[in-house]
Amino acid sequence: MELEERVAELERRMAALESADSTTAPVVGAGDFWALEGLKAQLAEAGAPDGGVLFTGAVRLPTGERYEWQYGTLADGLLGGDWSDAADALAALGHGVRLRLLKEILGGRRTAAELTELEGLGTTGQIYHHLRQLTAAGWLHTPSRGRYEVPGTRVVPLLVVLTAARPS
């Protein structure tokens, strides 16, 4: 079975598991590894001895927007792939002003005018520079002139990266 087919099958099975009985879903933080155990079972069924990675999330932003998203991939594809293609996306997140801009945009400040009014972000030119960096790396897009949004498919991954970057 091709890698893409295997990943698609894993995602289909995870979706089925998640929708099976939402009334008995475990409480996040309760100490049980329900997502991990489900992933391991699916990897075993798919014959993926090297394992895999799954990240998922259901998020409601301060604006009321809701995002549900998940992504899974096999470990051999990750470990054997070229990691340098992630450098630009990660580098774009490596600046405090850019992270603040993303937070403000997720919080509802979407226009360039609203963002340039915020204290501590630098000059208008510097803010536009950071917005261009985030847009070029795919963390932002511009649905209309002067308006910025985090693409729906990037909301949960952004929160995953932020979670992973926190000290344990």
C-alpha positions in Angstrom: 0.0 0.0 0.0 1.4 3.4 -0.9 2.2 5.9 1.9 -0.6 8.3 1.0 -3.1 5.5 1.0 -1.9 4.3 4.4 -2.0 7.7 5.9 -5.5 8.3 4.5 -6.6 5.0 6.0 -5.2 6.0 9.4 -7.0 9.3 9.2 -10.3 7.5 8.3 -10.0 5.1 11.2 -9.2 7.9 13.7 -12.2 9.8 12.5 -14.4 6.7 13.0 -13.0 6.1 16.5 -13.5 9.7 17.5 -17.1 9.8 16.3 -18.0 6.3 17.7 -19.3 7.5 21.1 -18.5 11.1 22.0 -20.4 10.8 25.3 -17.7 8.6 26.8 -14.7 10.5 25.5 -11.9 10.8 28.0 -11.3 14.1 29.7 -8.2 15.8 28.4 -5.5 15.7 31.0 -7.0 12.8 32.9 -3.8 10.9 32.4 -4.9 8.3 30.0 -3.4 7.9 26.5 -6.5 7.3 24.5 -5.2 9.0 21.3 -1.9 7.3 21.6 -3.4 3.8 22.1 -5.8 4.4 19.1 -2.9 5.5 16.9 -0.7 2.5 17.9 -3.6 0.1 17.1 -4.1 1.7 13.7 -0.4 1.6 13.0 -0.3 -2.1 13.8 -3.2 -2.8 11.5 -1.6 -0.8 8.7 1.7 -2.7 9.2 3.8 0.3 10.1 6.5 -1.1 12.4 8.4 2.2 12.6 5.3 4.0 14.0 3.8 7.3 13.1 2.8 10.7 14.3 -0.7 12.2 14.8 -1.7 15.6 15.9 -5.2 16.8 16.2 -7.2 19.6 17.7 -10.6 21.1 18.2 -10.3 24.8 18.9 -12.7 27.8 19.4 -10.9 31.1 18.9 -11.8 34.2 20.9 -13.6 35.3 17.8 -16.0 32.3 18.0 -14.5 30.6 15.0 -14.1 26.9 15.4 -11.5 24.7 13.8 -11.2 20.9 13.9 -8.3 19.4 12.3 -6.0 16.3 12.3 -3.0 15.1 10.5 -1.1 11.9 10.6 2.0 10.6 8.9 4.2 7.6 9.2 7.6 7.9 11.0 9.6 6.4 8.1 8.5 9.2 5.8 9.4 11.9 8.4 12.7 10.4 9.4 13.8 9.7 5.8 12.6 13.0 4.4 14.4 16.3 3.9 13.8 18.4 7.0 15.3 21.6 5.4 12.0 22.2 3.6 10.5 23.1 7.0 13.1 25.7 7.8 11.3 28.8 6.4 8.0 28.0 8.1 9.8 27.4 11.4 12.1 30.5 11.0 9.0 32.7 10.4 7.8 31.7 13.9 11.2 32.4 15.5 10.5 36.1 16.2 8.5 37.5 19.1 6.8 40.2 17.1 5.6 37.6 14.5 4.2 35.4 17.2 2.4 38.4 18.7 1.0 39.3 15.3 -0.3 35.7 14.9 -1.9 35.8 18.4 -3.5 39.2 17.7 -4.8 37.9 14.3 -6.3 34.8 15.9 -7.8 37.0 18.5 -9.7 39.1 15.9 -7.4 41.9 14.9 -7.3 41.2 11.2 -6.5 44.4 9.4 -3.2 46.1 8.9 -4.6 49.2 10.4 -5.6 47.4 13.6 -2.2 45.7 13.9 -0.2 48.9 13.4 -2.1 50.5 16.3 -0.7 47.9 18.8 2.1 49.0 21.1 5.5 47.4 21.0 5.4 45.9 17.5 7.7 48.5 15.9 7.1 50.8 13.0 4.5 50.3 10.3 7.3 49.2 7.9 8.6 46.7 10.4 5.1 45.3 11.0 4.5 44.9 7.2 7.9 43.2 7.0 6.8 40.6 9.6 3.4 40.2 8.0 5.1 39.5 4.6 7.4 36.9 6.3 4.5 35.1 7.9 2.5 35.2 4.6 5.5 33.9 2.6 5.9 31.0 5.0 2.2 30.1 4.8 1.2 31.1 8.4 -1.0 33.9 7.0 -3.0 34.7 3.9 -4.7 37.8 2.7 -8.3 37.2 1.7 -8.5 40.9 0.8 -6.2 43.9 0.6 -4.9 44.8 4.1 -6.7 41.9 5.8 -4.8 39.0 7.3 -6.0 35.6 8.4 -4.4 32.4 9.6 -5.5 29.7 7.1 -7.9 27.2 8.7 -5.5 24.4 8.0 -2.8 26.2 9.9 -4.6 27.1 13.2 -4.2 23.7 14.9 -0.7 23.1 13.6 0.3 26.6 14.9 -1.0 25.7 18.3 0.8 22.3 18.2 4.1 24.0 17.4 3.6 26.5 20.2 2.8 23.6 22.6 5.8 21.6 21.4 8.1 24.7 22.0 7.1 25.1 25.6 9.4 23.8 28.2 8.2 20.4 29.5 
